[in-house]
Amino acid sequence: MEYRRLGRSGLQVSQLSLGSWVTYHTQVDTAAARELMAAAFDRGVNFFDNAEAYAEGRSEEIMGAALRQLGWPRLKYVVSTKFYWGLSDGPNQRNTLNRKYLHQALDASLRRLQLDFVDLVFCHRADPYTPLEETVWAMHDLITQGKALYWGTSEWSAEEIRTAWQIADRHHLHKPVMEQPHYNLFHRHRVEQEYARLYDDLGLGLTTWSPLASGLLTGKYRQGVPQGSRASLPSMGWLRGALTDPARNAVVERFMAIAAGLGCTPAQLAIAWCSANPRVSTVIMGASTLPQLEDNLGALAVLPRLDPGVMGQLEALFPVG
């Protein structure tokens, strides 16, 4: 496992990390989460991603219980959470990044995670109704209070990230140091083009999610939606159209042939391709079983095989746009 600096910060995160979206509570209980986290940690994973909204807070509860049972020294792992959507209806409780919500939401997440602080805290989406200066000051205060160590954004536009950074710079506040964007072979524009100036200008680091395009790049949806898959979950029905799209699955067929030629699984090739981008600090994987996790971690052995010829084939098959 390689460890990469999170953007221009001094924090080192494993090039592959483990996330909890969809799986924790929905597919994975505390015992299974503990087993998966232990196996990942043994293979060098040191970053575990979460969010307040995942399973309406229960994902954080499961991860917190697993961490307590594992008993790792706090210095040895990195935990994140994210805020925006909230857990209850009403003013200052949902779809906001105002100061009141952020402070109370982080306190509640720390209780669920059974931690004194999180390493990374993300603004899960941009809030068009709260002044950006208020959000930047609130995130700065959370770090100053010791409740988080670094802050960043998720799925913000380049303009929003730059403006937040400039506000922080102007007032000598803690700056956003990372972004968590959707990134895979089917979804390249934002990471490779929209954010291009931010890496050198601001030192932005990336903790990317959905390297398998919600499982599409594994080939499992070529014949429809299999039982037990992510798209078979009632809460994930909105994904089914994109996952079973015939044109996309025709591309996946050709992608699978490239993976076969390299002697690896499609999942391993998809994850390795994301990690090969030097702007990516860590690729967040999802797994609900140990065999899935082991297969995903096999991407590490595929990275050295991604020579210019292979990368050229993938570029032709998945043009950025």
C-alpha positions as CSV (number, residue, x, y, z in Angstrom):
1,M,0.0,0.0,0.0
2,E,1.2,3.5,-0.9
3,Y,0.4,6.4,1.3
4,R,-0.2,9.8,-0.3
5,R,-0.4,13.3,1.1
6,L,-3.9,14.7,1.1
7,G,-3.3,17.5,-1.3
8,R,-0.8,20.0,0.0
9,S,-1.5,19.0,3.6
10,G,0.9,16.8,5.6
11,L,-1.7,14.1,6.3
12,Q,-1.0,10.8,4.6
13,V,-3.8,8.5,3.5
14,S,-3.7,5.1,2.0
15,Q,-4.1,5.1,-1.8
16,L,-7.2,2.8,-1.4
17,S,-9.7,3.4,1.4
18,L,-12.9,1.9,2.7
19,G,-16.3,3.7,2.6
20,S,-19.6,3.0,4.2
21,W,-22.2,4.4,1.8
22,V,-25.1,2.0,1.0
23,T,-23.4,-0.9,2.8
24,Y,-23.3,-0.1,6.5
25,H,-26.7,-0.9,8.2
26,T,-28.3,-1.7,4.8
27,Q,-26.1,-4.6,4.0
28,V,-23.5,-4.7,6.8
29,D,-24.0,-5.0,10.5
30,T,-21.5,-4.1,13.2
31,A,-19.8,-7.6,13.2
32,A,-19.4,-7.6,9.4
33,A,-18.1,-4.0,9.5
34,R,-15.6,-4.9,12.1
35,E,-14.4,-7.8,10.0
36,L,-14.1,-5.8,6.8
37,M,-12.4,-2.9,8.5
38,A,-9.9,-5.2,10.2
39,A,-9.1,-7.0,6.9
40,A,-8.6,-3.6,5.2
41,F,-6.5,-2.3,8.0
42,D,-4.3,-5.4,7.8
43,R,-3.7,-4.7,4.1
44,G,-2.6,-1.1,4.9
45,V,-5.9,0.8,4.6
46,N,-5.8,3.7,7.1
47,F,-8.8,5.9,5.9
48,F,-12.4,5.0,6.6
49,D,-15.1,7.3,5.1
50,N,-18.5,8.0,6.5
51,A,-21.3,10.7,6.5
52,E,-24.1,11.8,8.7
53,A,-26.7,11.0,6.1
54,Y,-25.6,7.4,5.4
55,A,-28.4,5.2,6.7
56,E,-29.7,8.3,8.6
57,G,-26.8,8.2,11.1
58,R,-26.8,4.4,11.6
59,S,-23.7,4.0,9.4
60,E,-21.7,6.2,11.8
61,E,-23.1,4.2,14.8
62,I,-21.9,0.9,13.2
63,M,-18.5,2.3,12.4
64,G,-18.2,3.8,15.8
65,A,-19.0,0.5,17.5
66,A,-16.6,-1.4,15.2
67,L,-13.8,1.1,16.0
68,R,-14.4,0.7,19.7
69,Q,-14.2,-3.1,19.4
70,L,-11.1,-3.0,17.3
71,G,-9.3,-0.8,19.7
72,W,-6.7,0.6,17.3
73,P,-4.5,3.4,18.5
74,R,-6.2,6.7,17.3
75,L,-3.0,7.8,15.5
76,K,-3.1,4.8,13.2
77,Y,-6.4,5.6,11.3
78,V,-8.2,8.4,9.6
79,V,-12.0,8.9,9.8
80,S,-14.2,11.3,7.9
81,T,-17.8,12.5,8.0
82,K,-19.9,14.8,5.9
83,F,-22.7,17.3,6.5
84,Y,-25.5,19.0,4.5
85,W,-28.6,16.9,4.3
86,G,-29.4,16.5,8.0
87,L,-31.4,13.9,9.8
88,S,-34.6,15.6,10.7
89,D,-37.0,18.1,9.2
90,G,-37.3,21.7,10.3
91,P,-35.4,25.0,10.2
92,N,-31.7,24.6,10.6
93,Q,-32.0,20.8,10.4
94,R,-31.9,19.9,6.7
95,N,-30.1,21.0,3.5
96,T,-28.0,23.7,5.1
97,L,-24.4,24.6,6.0
98,N,-25.2,27.3,8.5
99,R,-23.2,27.7,11.6
100,K,-25.9,26.3,14.0
101,Y,-26.4,23.1,12.0
102,L,-22.7,22.4,11.4
103,H,-21.8,22.7,15.1
104,Q,-24.6,20.6,16.4
105,A,-24.3,18.0,13.6
106,L,-20.6,17.4,14.3
107,D,-21.3,17.0,18.0
108,A,-23.9,14.4,17.2
109,S,-21.6,12.6,14.7
110,L,-18.9,12.4,17.3
111,R,-21.3,10.7,19.7
112,R,-22.3,8.2,17.1
113,L,-18.7,7.5,16.1
114,Q,-17.6,7.4,19.7
115,L,-14.7,9.7,18.9
116,D,-13.3,12.9,20.3
117,F,-12.6,14.3,16.8
118,V,-12.8,13.3,13.2
119,D,-9.8,13.7,11.0
120,L,-11.7,15.0,7.9
121,V,-15.0,16.9,7.8
122,F,-16.7,17.6,4.5
123,C,-19.4,20.0,3.4
124,H,-21.4,17.2,1.6
125,R,-22.9,19.6,-1.0
126,A,-22.8,23.4,-1.5
127,D,-25.5,25.5,0.2
128,P,-26.8,28.3,-2.1
129,Y,-28.8,29.9,0.8
130,T,-26.1,30.3,3.5
131,P,-23.4,32.9,2.9
132,L,-20.3,31.1,2.0
133,E,-18.3,33.2,4.5
134,E,-20.5,31.9,7.3
135,T,-19.8,28.3,6.3
136,V,-16.0,28.9,6.0
137,W,-15.9,30.5,9.4
138,A,-17.9,27.7,10.9
139,M,-15.6,25.1,9.5
140,H,-12.6,27.0,10.7
141,D,-14.1,27.1,14.2
142,L,-14.7,23.3,14.2
143,I,-11.0,22.8,13.6
144,T,-10.0,25.4,16.1
145,Q,-12.1,23.7,18.7
146,G,-10.3,20.4,18.0
147,K,-13.5,18.6,16.7
148,A,-11.9,18.1,13.3
149,L,-8.4,18.4,11.9
150,Y,-9.0,19.2,8.2
151,W,-12.0,20.4,6.2
152,G,-13.1,20.1,2.6
153,T,-16.0,19.8,0.2
154,S,-17.9,17.2,-1.7
155,E,-19.3,17.7,-5.2
156,W,-18.7,21.5,-5.1
157,S,-18.0,23.4,-8.3
158,A,-14.5,24.7,-9.0
159,E,-15.7,28.2,-8.6
160,E,-17.3,27.5,-5.2
161,I,-14.1,25.8,-3.9
162,R,-11.9,28.6,-5.1
163,T,-14.2,31.2,-3.5
164,A,-14.2,29.4,-0.2
165,W,-10.4,29.1,-0.3
166,Q,-10.1,32.8,-1.0
167,I,-12.3,33.7,1.9
168,A,-10.3,31.6,4.2
169,D,-7.0,33.0,2.9
170,R,-8.3,36.6,3.2
171,H,-9.2,36.1,6.9
172,H,-6.3,33.8,7.8
173,L,-8.7,30.9,8.5
174,H,-8.2,27.1,8.0
175,K,-8.6,26.5,4.3
176,P,-10.4,23.7,2.6
177,V,-7.8,21.2,1.6
178,M,-9.7,18.3,0.0
179,E,-12.7,17.6,-2.3
180,Q,-14.6,14.3,-2.5
181,P,-15.9,14.0,-6.1
182,H,-17.5,11.2,-8.1
183,Y,-14.8,9.8,-10.3
184,N,-14.6,6.7,-12.6
185,L,-14.1,5.9,-16.2
186,F,-17.6,7.0,-17.1
187,H,-17.4,10.2,-15.0
188,R,-14.2,12.1,-15.7
189,H,-14.9,15.7,-16.6
190,R,-15.0,17.3,-13.2
191,V,-11.8,15.8,-11.8
192,E,-9.8,16.0,-15.0
193,Q,-11.0,19.3,-16.5
194,E,-13.1,21.4,-14.2
195,Y,-10.7,21.1,-11.2
196,A,-7.5,21.2,-13.3
197,R,-6.3,24.6,-12.1
198,L,-7.1,23.9,-8.4
199,Y,-4.5,21.2,-7.8
200,D,-1.5,23.5,-8.3
201,D,-3.2,26.8,-7.4
202,L,-4.8,25.7,-4.1
203,G,-3.1,22.4,-3.4
204,L,-6.4,20.5,-3.5
205,G,-6.4,16.8,-2.6
206,L,-9.0,14.3,-3.7
207,T,-10.8,11.5,-1.9
208,T,-12.7,10.1,-4.8
209,W,-15.9,7.9,-4.7
210,S,-17.7,5.4,-6.9
211,P,-14.7,4.0,-8.8
212,L,-16.9,1.1,-10.1
213,A,-19.7,3.4,-11.2
214,S,-22.0,1.8,-8.6
215,G,-21.0,-1.6,-9.9
216,L,-21.6,-0.9,-13.6
217,L,-17.9,-1.4,-14.4
218,T,-17.9,-4.9,-12.9
219,G,-20.2,-6.2,-15.6
220,K,-22.8,-7.4,-13.2
221,Y,-25.7,-5.4,-14.8
222,R,-25.3,-6.6,-18.4
223,Q,-28.2,-9.0,-18.1
224,G,-30.4,-6.9,-15.8
225,V,-30.3,-6.3,-12.0
226,P,-29.1,-9.4,-10.1
227,Q,-30.5,-10.2,-6.6
228,G,-28.4,-8.8,-3.8
229,S,-26.8,-6.2,-5.9
230,R,-26.8,-2.5,-4.9
231,A,-29.4,-1.7,-7.6
232,S,-31.8,-4.3,-6.2
233,L,-32.1,-2.3,-2.9
234,P,-35.4,-0.4,-2.8
235,S,-33.5,2.8,-1.7
236,M,-31.3,2.6,-4.8
237,G,-34.0,2.2,-7.5
238,W,-33.0,5.6,-8.9
239,L,-29.7,4.0,-10.2
240,R,-31.3,1.1,-12.2
241,G,-31.8,3.0,-15.5
242,A,-28.1,4.0,-15.7
243,L,-26.8,0.7,-14.6
244,T,-28.8,-1.4,-17.1
245,D,-28.4,1.1,-20.0
246,P,-27.6,-1.1,-23.1
247,A,-25.1,1.4,-24.6
248,R,-23.1,1.7,-21.4
249,N,-23.1,-2.1,-20.9
250,A,-21.8,-2.6,-24.5
251,V,-18.8,-0.4,-23.5
252,V,-18.4,-2.5,-20.3
253,E,-18.1,-5.6,-22.5
254,R,-15.1,-4.2,-24.2
255,F,-13.7,-3.0,-20.9
256,M,-14.0,-6.5,-19.5
257,A,-11.9,-7.8,-22.5
258,I,-9.1,-5.4,-21.6
259,A,-9.2,-6.6,-18.0
260,A,-9.1,-10.2,-19.1
261,G,-6.1,-9.4,-21.2
262,L,-4.3,-8.0,-18.2
263,G,-5.3,-11.1,-16.1
264,C,-7.3,-9.1,-13.6
265,T,-11.0,-8.5,-12.8
266,P,-12.9,-5.5,-14.2
267,A,-13.2,-4.1,-10.6
268,Q,-9.5,-4.2,-10.1
269,L,-8.8,-2.5,-13.4
270,A,-11.4,0.3,-12.7
271,I,-10.0,1.0,-9.2
272,A,-6.4,0.9,-10.5
273,W,-7.2,3.4,-13.2
274,C,-8.6,5.8,-10.7
275,S,-5.6,5.4,-8.4
276,A,-3.2,6.0,-11.4
277,N,-4.3,9.6,-11.5
278,P,-1.6,11.5,-9.5
279,R,-4.2,14.1,-8.4
280,V,-6.1,11.4,-6.5
281,S,-5.0,11.1,-2.9
282,T,-7.2,8.0,-2.1
283,V,-9.8,6.0,-3.9
284,I,-12.8,5.1,-1.7
285,M,-13.9,1.5,-2.2
286,G,-17.1,-0.1,-1.1
287,A,-17.5,-3.7,-0.1
288,S,-20.1,-5.8,1.7
289,T,-18.2,-9.1,1.8
290,L,-14.6,-10.1,2.4
291,P,-14.2,-11.6,-1.1
292,Q,-15.4,-8.3,-2.6
293,L,-12.9,-6.4,-0.4
294,E,-10.0,-8.8,-1.4
295,D,-10.9,-8.5,-5.0
296,N,-10.9,-4.7,-4.8
297,L,-7.6,-4.6,-3.0
298,G,-6.1,-6.6,-5.8
299,A,-6.1,-3.4,-7.8
300,L,-2.8,-2.6,-6.1
301,A,-1.1,-5.4,-8.2
302,V,-2.7,-4.1,-11.4
303,L,-1.3,-0.5,-11.1
304,P,2.2,-1.4,-12.4
305,R,0.6,-3.0,-15.5
306,L,-1.1,0.2,-16.6
307,D,1.4,1.1,-19.3
308,P,0.8,3.8,-22.0
309,G,-0.7,1.1,-24.3
310,V,-3.3,0.1,-21.8
311,M,-4.1,3.6,-20.8
312,G,-4.5,4.5,-24.4
313,Q,-7.0,1.8,-24.9
314,L,-9.0,3.0,-21.9
315,E,-8.8,6.6,-23.1
316,A,-10.3,5.6,-26.4
317,L,-13.0,3.5,-24.8
318,F,-14.0,6.1,-22.2
319,P,-13.3,9.6,-23.7
320,V,-13.5,12.5,-21.2
321,G,-16.3,14.9,-21.8
